[in-house]
Amino acid sequence: MAITFTPAHRALAIGGIAAAALIGAFALGNSQSGAAPSPTASPSGGGTTAGTRTAVLTSTNGAARITVTGTGNVTGTPNQLVLSMGVQVNGSSVGSALGNANNAVTRVTAALRADGVAAKDIQTSGLSIWPNYPNNSQTPNGYSVSESITATLNSLAAAGRQIDAAVHAGGNATTVSGISLNLTDTSALLAQARARAVADATAKAGQYAKALGQPLGPVLSITDQVSTQPYPVFNGAESAAAAKGSVPISPGSQQLSVSITVVFAA
C-alpha cells in the first residue's frame, strides 16, 4: 500500500482526522502482509493545494519505508570569467579578408597574453567565411571572414582590463558575443548544500513519522543531484573598440543547489 503526501508551499498540514486515517491505513498495510497494493491516498487540509510529491510512505510485507526529498541551497561568489569574442572583417577576395582577420585575431590573442592570460586559457572556437552580394545580383562583390576565440580569465580583478586590451587590439573589427561568470571551487559549498539537504529531508521524514505515530528508522538509501545557477552577463556587444577604460566586472553571487531523495525505515 502506498500513501502519498502532496503538501504545497512547503507547508505541512495534516489534521487530526487525516492523521488518524493515515495511521489506520498504515496499520492495515502492516497487518496484510503480501496483500496487493491499494490505491494511493492524498490527504489535504489546512487550505493546502496539491503540488510536487515530497514524501511517500510504503508498506510491503510488514516493512514500512518513508521516502522524502530534501533540498539545500547555498550561494558563492564567482571567481572566473569566460570571454567569447572575435573579429569580423570584409575584403575584396577571400584571401584578403582571411588575411586581415588572421592579423586582427593575432593582435587580440597577443594582447590577452601580454596582460597575463595563459596560452592554455585561449582557444580558437570558430571560423566562418561567406560571400557578400549586392542587391539583385548573384555575383559577390566581396567576402567576409569571422574568427572567434574563447578566453578563460582566472582573475576577476584583472578581467576588465584584459577585456579592454583585447577589444582595442582588435580595433573596429572586434566582436564580443558574451561573457559568463563561474564558480571553480565548489567543494566547500557542496558540503554545506548537502548538509542542508539532509537536514531538510530528515525534518520532513520526522514530521510524517510523528503524524503517523511511528518511530523514524535508519536511512536505507540516499541519492543526490547537483545543479548550478547559470550566470550569463551580457550578449551581443559588437564593435566595442570605442569603449574607454577597463570594462567594469561585478561578480555578484551564484546559487548552488543539491536535491536528495532519502529512504528511511519506519
VEXDREN-2710 file (C-alpha; in Angstrom, 1 decimal):
% VEXDREN-2710
k/r/px/py/pz
1/MET/0.0/0.0/0.0
2/ALA/1.4/3.4/-0.9
3/ILE/0.3/6.7/0.8
4/THR/1.5/9.8/-1.0
5/PHE/1.7/13.2/0.7
6/THR/1.5/16.3/-1.5
7/PRO/1.9/19.4/0.6
8/ALA/2.1/22.7/-1.2
9/HIS/4.2/25.8/-0.5
10/ARG/6.5/23.9/1.9
11/ALA/3.6/23.6/4.4
12/LEU/2.8/20.5/6.5
13/ALA/-1.0/20.3/7.1
14/ILE/-2.2/17.0/8.4
15/GLY/-5.3/17.5/10.5
16/GLY/-6.3/15.1/13.3
17/ILE/-8.8/13.3/11.2
18/ALA/-6.4/12.9/8.3
19/ALA/-3.6/11.7/10.5
20/ALA/-5.9/9.2/12.2
21/ALA/-7.0/7.9/8.8
22/LEU/-3.3/7.6/7.7
23/ILE/-2.3/5.7/10.9
24/GLY/-5.2/3.3/10.4
25/ALA/-4.2/2.7/6.8
26/PHE/-0.6/2.2/7.8
27/ALA/-1.6/-0.3/10.4
28/LEU/-3.8/-2.1/8.0
29/GLY/-1.0/-2.3/5.5
30/ASN/1.3/-3.8/8.1
31/SER/-1.2/-6.5/9.0
32/GLN/-1.9/-7.5/5.5
33/SER/1.5/-8.9/4.6
34/GLY/1.7/-9.8/0.9
35/ALA/-1.6/-8.2/0.0
36/ALA/-1.9/-6.3/-3.3
37/PRO/-1.1/-2.6/-3.0
38/SER/-4.1/-0.3/-2.6
39/PRO/-4.7/2.9/-4.5
40/THR/-2.6/6.0/-3.5
41/ALA/-4.3/8.3/-0.9
42/SER/-3.5/12.1/-1.0
43/PRO/-4.8/13.8/2.2
44/SER/-5.3/17.6/2.2
45/GLY/-6.1/20.1/4.9
46/GLY/-5.5/23.5/6.2
47/GLY/-6.1/25.1/2.8
48/THR/-3.2/23.4/1.1
49/THR/-3.0/22.9/-2.6
50/ALA/-1.7/19.7/-4.3
51/GLY/1.9/20.2/-5.6
52/THR/5.0/18.2/-6.2
53/ARG/5.3/15.0/-4.4
54/THR/7.7/15.3/-1.4
55/ALA/7.1/12.2/0.6
56/VAL/5.9/8.6/0.2
57/LEU/5.1/6.0/2.8
58/THR/5.1/2.4/1.6
59/SER/4.5/-0.9/3.4
60/THR/5.4/-4.2/1.8
61/ASN/5.4/-7.5/3.7
62/GLY/5.4/-5.6/7.0
63/ALA/8.4/-3.5/6.2
64/ALA/7.5/0.2/6.2
65/ARG/9.5/2.9/4.5
66/ILE/9.3/6.7/4.2
67/THR/10.7/8.3/1.1
68/VAL/11.3/12.1/1.1
69/THR/13.1/14.7/-0.9
70/GLY/15.3/17.4/0.6
71/THR/16.9/20.5/-0.9
72/GLY/19.9/22.5/0.2
73/ASN/20.8/25.9/-1.4
74/VAL/23.9/27.9/-0.9
75/THR/25.5/30.9/-2.7
76/GLY/29.1/31.7/-3.5
77/THR/31.0/34.5/-5.3
78/PRO/32.1/33.6/-8.9
79/ASN/35.9/33.7/-9.3
80/GLN/36.3/33.1/-13.1
81/LEU/35.2/34.8/-16.2
82/VAL/34.8/33.2/-19.7
83/LEU/35.0/35.6/-22.6
84/SER/33.7/34.8/-26.0
85/MET/34.9/37.2/-28.6
86/GLY/36.4/37.5/-32.1
87/VAL/36.8/39.6/-35.2
88/GLN/34.9/40.1/-38.4
89/VAL/36.4/41.8/-41.5
90/ASN/35.5/42.3/-45.1
91/GLY/37.7/42.1/-48.2
92/SER/37.5/42.1/-52.0
93/SER/38.6/38.5/-52.0
94/VAL/38.6/35.5/-49.7
95/GLY/42.4/35.7/-49.3
96/SER/42.4/39.4/-48.4
97/ALA/39.5/39.1/-45.9
98/LEU/41.1/36.0/-44.3
99/GLY/44.5/37.6/-44.1
100/ASN/43.0/40.7/-42.4
101/ALA/41.0/38.5/-40.0
102/ASN/44.1/36.5/-39.1
103/ASN/46.1/39.7/-38.3
104/ALA/43.3/41.0/-36.1
105/VAL/42.7/37.9/-34.1
106/THR/46.5/37.5/-33.7
107/ARG/46.6/41.0/-32.2
108/VAL/43.7/40.1/-29.9
109/THR/45.4/37.0/-28.7
110/ALA/48.7/38.8/-28.2
111/ALA/47.0/41.5/-26.1
112/LEU/45.5/38.9/-23.8
113/ARG/48.8/37.0/-23.4
114/ALA/50.6/40.3/-22.7
115/ASP/48.1/41.0/-19.9
116/GLY/48.6/37.7/-18.1
117/VAL/46.2/35.3/-19.8
118/ALA/47.9/31.9/-20.2
119/ALA/48.1/30.3/-23.7
120/LYS/46.3/27.3/-22.4
121/ASP/43.3/29.5/-21.5
122/ILE/42.9/30.9/-25.0
123/GLN/41.1/28.6/-27.5
124/THR/40.0/29.1/-31.1
125/SER/36.3/28.5/-31.2
126/GLY/35.1/29.4/-34.7
127/LEU/35.9/30.4/-38.3
128/SER/33.3/31.5/-40.9
129/ILE/33.7/32.7/-44.5
130/TRP/30.8/33.9/-46.7
131/PRO/30.3/36.0/-49.9
132/ASN/28.6/39.3/-49.9
133/TYR/26.1/40.1/-52.7
134/PRO/24.8/43.4/-53.8
135/ASN/21.1/43.9/-54.3
136/ASN/19.5/41.9/-57.2
137/SER/22.8/40.3/-58.1
138/GLN/24.2/36.7/-57.9
139/THR/27.8/37.9/-58.3
140/PRO/29.6/38.6/-55.0
141/ASN/31.3/41.9/-54.6
142/GLY/33.3/40.9/-51.6
143/TYR/33.8/38.4/-48.8
144/SER/33.5/38.4/-45.0
145/VAL/35.5/36.4/-42.5
146/SER/34.7/35.9/-38.9
147/GLU/37.2/34.3/-36.4
148/SER/36.3/33.7/-32.8
149/ILE/38.1/32.7/-29.6
150/THR/37.2/31.7/-26.0
151/ALA/39.4/33.1/-23.3
152/THR/39.2/32.0/-19.6
153/LEU/40.2/34.8/-17.3
154/ASN/41.0/33.5/-13.8
155/SER/41.4/36.8/-12.1
156/LEU/38.2/39.0/-11.9
157/ALA/40.3/41.8/-10.6
158/ALA/42.2/41.9/-13.9
159/ALA/39.4/40.7/-16.2
160/GLY/38.0/44.1/-17.0
161/ARG/41.5/45.4/-18.0
162/GLN/42.2/42.3/-20.1
163/ILE/38.9/42.6/-22.0
164/ASP/39.6/46.2/-22.7
165/ALA/43.1/45.4/-24.0
166/ALA/41.7/42.7/-26.3
167/VAL/38.9/44.8/-27.6
168/HIS/41.2/47.7/-28.5
169/ALA/43.8/45.3/-30.1
170/GLY/41.1/44.0/-32.5
171/GLY/40.1/47.6/-33.4
172/ASN/36.8/48.2/-35.2
173/ALA/36.8/44.5/-36.3
174/THR/36.2/43.4/-32.7
175/THR/33.1/41.4/-31.8
176/VAL/32.1/40.2/-28.3
177/SER/29.4/37.6/-28.2
178/GLY/29.2/37.1/-24.5
179/ILE/30.8/36.6/-21.1
180/SER/29.9/34.3/-18.2
181/LEU/31.0/34.1/-14.6
182/ASN/31.8/30.7/-13.0
183/LEU/32.5/29.2/-9.6
184/THR/35.5/26.9/-10.0
185/ASP/36.0/25.6/-6.4
186/THR/32.6/24.3/-5.2
187/SER/33.8/21.6/-2.7
188/ALA/33.1/23.6/0.4
189/LEU/29.8/24.9/-0.9
190/LEU/28.7/21.4/-1.9
191/ALA/29.4/20.2/1.6
192/GLN/27.2/22.9/3.0
193/ALA/24.4/22.3/0.5
194/ARG/24.4/18.6/1.1
195/ALA/24.2/19.1/4.9
196/ARG/21.2/21.4/4.4
197/ALA/19.5/18.9/2.1
198/VAL/20.0/16.1/4.6
199/ALA/18.6/18.3/7.4
200/ASP/15.6/19.2/5.2
201/ALA/14.9/15.6/4.3
202/THR/15.3/14.4/7.9
203/ALA/12.9/17.0/9.2
204/LYS/10.3/16.1/6.7
205/ALA/10.5/12.4/7.4
206/GLY/10.3/13.0/11.1
207/GLN/7.2/15.1/10.7
208/TYR/5.4/12.4/8.7
209/ALA/6.5/9.6/11.1
210/LYS/5.3/11.6/14.1
211/ALA/1.9/12.3/12.4
212/LEU/1.5/8.6/11.8
213/GLY/2.6/7.7/15.3
214/GLN/5.6/5.7/14.1
215/PRO/9.3/6.0/15.0
216/LEU/11.6/7.1/12.3
217/GLY/14.1/4.3/11.4
218/PRO/17.6/4.4/9.9
219/VAL/18.4/5.6/6.4
220/LEU/18.2/2.8/3.8
221/SER/19.3/4.8/0.7
222/ILE/20.2/8.3/-0.5
223/THR/20.7/9.8/-3.9
224/ASP/21.5/13.3/-4.9
225/GLN/21.5/15.7/-7.8
226/VAL/23.6/19.0/-8.0
227/SER/22.7/22.0/-10.1
228/THR/24.4/25.4/-10.5
229/GLN/22.5/28.5/-11.5
230/PRO/23.9/29.8/-14.8
231/TYR/25.4/33.3/-14.7
232/PRO/25.5/34.9/-18.1
233/VAL/26.4/38.6/-18.0
234/PHE/25.7/40.0/-21.4
235/ASN/25.5/39.1/-25.1
236/GLY/25.8/40.7/-28.5
237/ALA/28.2/43.5/-27.7
238/GLU/29.7/44.2/-31.1
239/SER/32.4/46.7/-32.3
240/ALA/33.3/47.7/-28.8
241/ALA/36.6/49.3/-29.7
242/ALA/35.3/52.7/-28.8
243/ALA/34.9/51.8/-25.1
244/LYS/37.0/53.8/-22.8
245/GLY/38.9/52.3/-19.8
246/SER/38.6/48.9/-18.2
247/VAL/35.3/47.0/-18.5
248/PRO/33.6/47.0/-15.1
249/ILE/33.0/43.5/-13.7
250/SER/30.5/42.8/-10.9
251/PRO/30.8/39.2/-9.8
252/GLY/27.5/39.1/-7.8
253/SER/26.6/35.7/-6.4
254/GLN/25.8/32.3/-7.8
255/GLN/23.5/29.7/-6.4
256/LEU/24.4/26.0/-5.9
257/SER/21.6/23.5/-5.2
258/VAL/21.6/19.9/-4.0
259/SER/18.4/17.9/-4.2
260/ILE/18.4/14.5/-2.5
261/THR/16.0/11.6/-2.2
262/VAL/16.2/9.7/1.1
263/VAL/14.5/6.4/2.1
264/PHE/14.0/5.8/5.8
265/ALA/12.9/2.7/7.6
266/ALA/9.7/3.3/9.6
END
